[in-house]
């Protein structure tokens, strides 16, 4: 069984229609919430993307309030979705990914936490798939031995094979 780590670039597609939204909706429809994971800070990053979409006029103020409510109920307040809190040691370990793959700080923390979580799952016979629309993060995850799915560029058939 695979668990799916959603970064903000993927998670936002659940709430704002854009390239990759059908794949993210398919993931949510085909997977139990207990197999979904995100960095707690990633929820805040998703909110910031939604605010930018509102400021750009992509979301009306009413639509913004609605999707924010949906994000809270579906992700933030859903006890079945694991929200990961990075440790101090993970933050320090994440710096290697910044240098090695030119990642930003948040992406390097996501990668380190996903790397650690993948090790836990593999010990139990499961695995982890990083779901992201960030090509640099996807490349770094693949180089680190973590399966990845990009909802903007990968075919839904690839996602079905991971489900």
C-alpha positions, 0 to 999 in steps of 0.5 A: 500500500502506498501513502501519498504526501501532498505538498502545497503545489498539489494540494491547492489543485483540490481547491482551485481548478487548474492543470492537474486538478482532475488527478488530485480529485481522482486521488482524493476520490480513490484513496482513504484520507488515512493514506494522505499526509502533508507537512502542517506548514504545507497547509499554511502554504496552501492558504497563502496560495489561495490568498494569492489566487484571490488577490489575482482575481482568480477567486472571488472573495466568496469563492475564497471563503468557500475553498478556505472552509473546504480546506479546513474541513477536508484537511486541517480538521480531518484527523485521518490525514496525517499532518507532519511536524518537522523536528529540529533534527529534520530541519538541520538534515534538510539543509543537505537537500538545499545544497544538493538540489537547489531546493528552497527551505520549505521544499527541503524540509518536505523532502527530509520529512518525506524521506524519513516517513518513507523509511518508516513505511518501507519497514512495514512493507508500504511505501510513500509517493510524493505528490507535487507540481514542483519539478525541482522537488520531484527530481530531488525526491526521485534522486533520494529514492522516493516515488513521485507523481506530478499531477501537472505532467504525469498521466492519470494512468500513472497515478492509478498504478500507484493507488 
